[in-house]
Amino acid sequence: MTSRRQVLFAVPSLATIGFAGGVAAQADYPQRVVKIVVGNAPGGNDDTITRFIADRLTKEFGQPVIVENRVGGSTSIAGVAVATAPPDGYTLMCLIGTGIVQTVLREKLPYKLSSFVPIVGIGGFPLGLAVSATATPKITNLQELTAVARSADGITYASGGVGTMAHLNTVRFLKAIQGKGVHVSYRNNPEGLNALVGGFTQMMFGSAQEVAALRGEDKLRVLAVTSEQRLPNLPDVPTMRELGFPAINPTLWYGYVAPAGTPPAIVSKLADAITRAVRDPSFQNRYKPLSFVEDIKTGEALTSFINAEAARWKEVIIENKIRVE
């Protein structure tokens, strides 16, 4: 593989779509059920966060806001469903980092980033570098992990699928420590972490929330986190920056998008409402102690962020000749 396509987000102007019509749409919207599509199974972070937000939007809008799980293809099935939906504000999608990656990883994907208009990015969870407490040889620190990764057999590592943050970040990390590994792909992160706990694999980058919950001498050891600062739920765990790897700093990022062509006034109303939901004390009290890092982005700032993420992971995909069938 020598190249990968990359079609970037473009933010439509109010003049292009029609400002007057957009204002009217904002005043009347919504008048019926709004659906937010999630590309993973119920119970994951993207699902639970979106359900929390949907509940708050339901109360604010006076119309039902529901979550629909469209599982498969590392969120690409959800992407197709939303990209082909009417651009009227009644079908949205929770876009995560894996979803951004799919647009540069899958050459035959029937949509691209420009098939959506970004609404709002809300932040996410840093990753935690976890190793199995039951697998052999025993790994208790970064030096021992590095030794295993540099051995003849390398290290076995789990992920929730090809092109997920767990997968691509491990590829980058192994290159940084001059090691190698065998990728064992599972259907989702919880399955990958369960395999790690069982000793079937040796390492995985899971969300800081997930690895903190599974941490224990008979389960997982957490060696590092990808946040800029140490986390409240893992205060004794160093950051990757502290260990000498400042570039290993991704987050499991969450944002919301709508089909391209959705009126800007509706996009703006949704962005404002979702931001209020995230800044609600009940959201903060629930997710901040679990290491959620708020990072609200809209408009050009959000577009630039998503384009930069696509470019960042495209480079990793090309450099490491990563493919998906």
Secondary structure as UniProt FT lines:
FT   HELIX           14..17
FT   HELIX           19..28
FT   STRAND          34..38
FT   TURN            42..43
FT   HELIX           45..61
FT   STRAND          65..69
FT   HELIX           73..75
FT   HELIX           76..83
FT   STRAND          91..96
FT   HELIX           97..105
FT   TURN            107..108
FT   HELIX           113..115
FT   STRAND          116..132
FT   HELIX           142..149
FT   STRAND          155..159
FT   TURN            162..163
FT   HELIX           165..176
FT   TURN            177..178
FT   STRAND          181..185
FT   HELIX           189..197
FT   TURN            198..199
FT   STRAND          203..207
FT   HELIX           208..214
FT   TURN            217..218
FT   STRAND          220..225
FT   TURN            232..233
FT   TURN            235..236
FT   TURN            240..244
FT   TURN            246..247
FT   STRAND          251..259
FT   TURN            260..261
FT   HELIX           264..278
FT   HELIX           281..287
FT   HELIX           288..290
FT   STRAND          293..297
FT   HELIX           299..319
FT   TURN            320..321
//
